[in-house]
Amino acid sequence: MANQLLKGKKGIIFGALDERSIAWKTALRAVEEGAEIVLTNAPIALRMGKINELAALCNNAPVIPADATNVADLENLLQKSMEHFGGKMDFILHSIGMSPNVRKAIPYTDTNYDNFLKTLDISALSLHKVLQASMKLDALKEWSSVVALTYIAAQRTFPGYNDMAEAKALMEGIARSFGYHYGFAKKVRVNTVSQSPTITTAGSGVSGFDAFFTYADKMSPLGNATAEQCADYCLTLFSDYTKMVTMQNLFHDGGFSNTGVSQGIIEEMEKAAKANG
Ligand SMILES: NC(=O)c1ccc[n+]([C@@H]2O[C@H](COP(=O)([O-])OP(=O)(O)OC[C@H]3O[C@@H](n4cnc5c(N)ncnc54)[C@H](O)[C@@H]3O)[C@@H](O)[C@H]2O)c1
């Protein structure tokens, strides 16, 4: 299914750790659709990950390390990318999330505040830093598109999601506010895509993930959206077909966000009630 939707477009993809990563799938699909890309991730992730394999599959895309919390790294990434492309860019995918509290299984009500601040810096402020550095260096063309990935725990409580819920709420706010400023200044659009639970390194770090994945799948009229489908949706947002979409949080979740309860879940509960006598 390649339609050259992104022919001639150039962009940066953050966050491809391994072949399960949403960013990995998006990188492959963007190149299939005619885009040229630069890949980036935190230096530690580059050492552990398999990004060079991905780069080879993406017409030998350059891999430029950047810790997304470090402004100097981000400026270096943007400058090197513009040198590589010979000019400004058309899109950026922010596919970054990490919570030390989640990773260390520290309960929300017993949070470690240094960790909490790291969660917010890595998972939310990093979007502001990417946008601010891009604006300062004038790295994005008019009508270019920045997409960041988020989760519905920003709006509703999912207890295992821990402090990532606040990070996502903050990040969605940043997309809205920066989208306003970047829109007026340069016609750059900024949106978040709120994706279904997806089996990746970040996703499966959340406690009770497997049960929750199945629950969301049963709740959603279309089922859970896969990482590949998320990649496809991101590509439409990078394309010229969505030029007037900005400052939005867009649910890509098979209908989960607007479903109160599904018949499948009711039947499961009835079965459980019968089994318990
Ligand atoms: N998997 C899910 O269920 C799910 C659902 C909705 C939204 N999301 C979001 O999708 C995005 C991508 O996650 P994924 O599921 O593909 O998992 P993933 O673990 O493959 O990707 C997360 C990426 O963040 C990168 N990262 C962490 N700290 C960084 C830093 N300081 N600087 C730069 N990069 C850093 C990691 O190296 C990794 O590549 C995240 O924002 C995540 O919250 C995931």
The ligand as a Tripos MOL2 file, in Angstrom:
@<TRIPOS>MOLECULE
LIG
   44    48     1     0     0
SMALL
NO_CHARGES

@<TRIPOS>ATOM
      1 N1          2.7630    1.1960   23.5690 N.am      1 LIG1
      2 C1          1.6200    1.7310   23.9370 C.2       1 LIG1
      3 O1          0.7330    1.0670   24.4790 O.2       1 LIG1
      4 C2          1.3730    3.1890   23.6840 C.ar      1 LIG1
      5 C3          0.0620    3.6780   23.6620 C.ar      1 LIG1
      6 C4         -0.1530    5.0370   23.4500 C.ar      1 LIG1
      7 C5          0.9330    5.8910   23.2720 C.ar      1 LIG1
      8 N2          2.2090    5.3690   23.2980 N.ar      1 LIG1
      9 C6          3.3320    6.2990   23.1400 C.3       1 LIG1
     10 O2          4.0160    6.0140   21.9500 O.3       1 LIG1
     11 C7          5.3430    6.5300   22.0640 C.3       1 LIG1
     12 C8          6.3380    5.4750   21.5990 C.3       1 LIG1
     13 O3          6.3700    4.3870   22.4630 O.3       1 LIG1
     14 P1          6.4030    2.8790   21.9850 P.3       1 LIG1
     15 O4          5.1840    2.2240   22.5250 O.co2     1 LIG1
     16 O5          6.7200    2.7760   20.5530 O.co2     1 LIG1
     17 O6          7.6090    2.2950   22.8750 O.3       1 LIG1
     18 P2          9.1930    2.2830   22.6910 P.3       1 LIG1
     19 O7          9.7220    1.8570   24.0210 O.co2     1 LIG1
     20 O8          9.5670    1.4700   21.5230 O.co2     1 LIG1
     21 O9          9.5700    3.8100   22.4100 O.3       1 LIG1
     22 C9          9.8350    4.7660   23.4150 C.3       1 LIG1
     23 C10        11.0850    5.5010   22.9560 C.3       1 LIG1
     24 O10        11.3950    6.6230   23.8000 O.3       1 LIG1
     25 C11        12.8150    6.7550   23.7360 C.3       1 LIG1
     26 N3         13.3460    7.6120   24.7920 N.ar      1 LIG1
     27 C12        13.2840    7.4220   26.1380 C.ar      1 LIG1
     28 N4         13.9640    8.3940   26.7680 N.ar      1 LIG1
     29 C13        14.4490    9.2380   25.8000 C.ar      1 LIG1
     30 C14        15.2290   10.4280   25.8240 C.ar      1 LIG1
     31 N5         15.6500   10.9670   26.9740 N.pl3     1 LIG1
     32 N6         15.5600   11.0010   24.6450 N.ar      1 LIG1
     33 C15        15.1550   10.4740   23.4620 C.ar      1 LIG1
     34 N7         14.4070    9.3460   23.3880 N.ar      1 LIG1
     35 C16        14.0650    8.7450   24.5370 C.ar      1 LIG1
     36 C17        13.2690    5.3050   23.9100 C.3       1 LIG1
     37 O11        14.6340    5.1290   23.6270 O.3       1 LIG1
     38 C18        12.3320    4.6020   22.9500 C.3       1 LIG1
     39 O12        12.8910    4.5440   21.6520 O.3       1 LIG1
     40 C19         5.5130    6.9730   23.5220 C.3       1 LIG1
     41 O13         5.2640    8.3600   23.6160 O.3       1 LIG1
     42 C20         4.4110    6.1980   24.1990 C.3       1 LIG1
     43 O14         4.0190    6.7810   25.4270 O.3       1 LIG1
     44 C21         2.4410    4.0560   23.4700 C.ar      1 LIG1
@<TRIPOS>BOND
     1     1     2 1
     2     2     3 2
     3     2     4 1
     4     4     5 ar
     5     4    44 ar
     6     5     6 ar
     7     6     7 ar
     8     7     8 ar
     9     8     9 1
    10     8    44 ar
    11     9    10 1
    12     9    42 1
    13    10    11 1
    14    11    12 1
    15    11    40 1
    16    12    13 1
    17    13    14 1
    18    14    15 2
    19    14    16 1
    20    14    17 1
    21    17    18 1
    22    18    19 2
    23    18    20 1
    24    18    21 1
    25    21    22 1
    26    22    23 1
    27    23    24 1
    28    23    38 1
    29    24    25 1
    30    25    26 1
    31    25    36 1
    32    26    27 ar
    33    26    35 ar
    34    27    28 ar
    35    28    29 ar
    36    29    30 ar
    37    29    35 ar
    38    30    31 1
    39    30    32 ar
    40    32    33 ar
    41    33    34 ar
    42    34    35 ar
    43    36    37 1
    44    36    38 1
    45    38    39 1
    46    40    41 1
    47    40    42 1
    48    42    43 1
@<TRIPOS>SUBSTRUCTURE
     1 LIG1         1 GROUP 0 **** ****
